[in-house]
Structure formats: C-alpha cells, structure tokens
Amino acid sequence: MRIHTTVRKLVLAAVLVAASFDRVEGQVTRIDREQQAQWAERLGSSEAAERKQAFYESLAIPHEDVLPVLSQALTRLLEGLNVVVAEAISAGETLDVHEDPSYVAAVSRRVAEIRDPNAIRALARAMDGGRLASEALGSFGPAAIPAVVAVVEDPESHYDLVIYGLRSLGQIVALHRATLPTAARASIKRAVSMRLNNEQYFTTLWAAVDLAVDLADAELLDTVRQLANDADAVRARGITDPEIIALTRDRAAKRLRGGSPPPR
C-alpha cells in the first residue's frame, strides 16, 4: 500500500510540474508575441530615433523566431531606407549625410536573415545588403526573378545595385538550373544581355560576364568570347582605361575556360 501511495504521489508531482512548465511556456509565448508586436508598432513610428531604437532592441529575438508581424514591419523599414539610399545617390551625396550607413546595412542584413518571401522586392533594392541579401534572394528561387530582373534592367539603378542583382540571379541559376522555367531563363538572359551589350561600369560588365557563362547560353557566350578576344569590343562598352580593358578580357577568357570568378 505504501509503495502504491508513493507511486501515486510521484505521478501527481510529475503532472503538476508538467502543467507548470506548460503555463510558463504559454506565458513566455504570449509575452514574446506582445513584445514583437510592440517593436513592430515602434518600427512604424514617425520618429527616426524611435524606429532605430526599436530595431536594435528587436535584435534580441533570433532571426528564426521572428514572427510575421515583426518581419512585415522590418520589411517596411527597409523599404523606407531604400528610398533614403536612392535619394542620397540621386543628390550625389554620401549616405551618411542622410542616415547612418551601419544602421542601413544592419536592417538589410536582418531582413535577409529572416528570409521572408514578402521581402523580395525590398531586398532586391537593398544596395547595402551585400552577400546576405544576394544569398537570400537566391534562396527564394524563381519567385525572386521578376523583382531582381526589374532592378537589373532599370537604367536608373546604381551599378552596385545592378551587380548585386546579377549575383542574385547567378545564385538562382546555380541552385535551380535543372528546374528553371523557360520563361524565367529567358528573362534572366534578357537582363544579362542588356548589361553585356551596352556601356557599363566595368564591375557591372564583369558581373554580367560571370552570369552569362553560368547561364551557358550560346548567344551570350559568343558575346563573352568577343570581349575576351577583342579590345575594341570592350571599348564599345564604355571602358577606355587600358588596364581595365586588359583585366576585362582576362576575366572573360578565364571564365570561358571554366575558371571561377575572383572573390567578391
């Protein structure tokens, strides 16, 4: 009898402990949701300082635990900062005149880490997102192609933004080569061809060469061969510095031979 009583007590204690853990976990989940909702509201504040403080506080949540309400607010924040970056470029001013560059880059990286498909358009125009933004866009696959192609083909896009776009498209091609829809491949080819056959900043042309080779399209490869073999073909793209011409031809030749692009 004593043994049975002891067992019943132990079972009851275990049940009470489990129930206690469930209550605590439920309370933490509720607090977590409420906190993220509060951050989301503050990220939409009309006060820049308040938005900035809320952003840095929200970094306490691991990116994999960010809820949709906070992710959406971060995406809107990035969209607003993209406008600030574009305005600085349009005015011929450095970003620090308008906003803290490290803050802009941090927001871009945060949104990239969350990898919310609803952030594709914002990430496609996040010039300060760097490698993380390109990788995030690449991970979205063909769904990201229209937004990225639009940036690459936009004549008003800064060359850095175009380069990030071409690299993002390169990641999509590498990850989805066998399953890339015909229409998606055609839109990528069109964007690459535009940047490969017109006057470009030299690093933009290099990124277009890289993607042309990765895409393995016969027509694009013929253009890359022209760049490798003919200095005048490089000059026709607006590049006049003899050293840059030589580097461009060398890059095209190495890529055609199967070499990897230099570190970015």
Beta strands, then each sheet from edge to edge (+ up, - down):
end
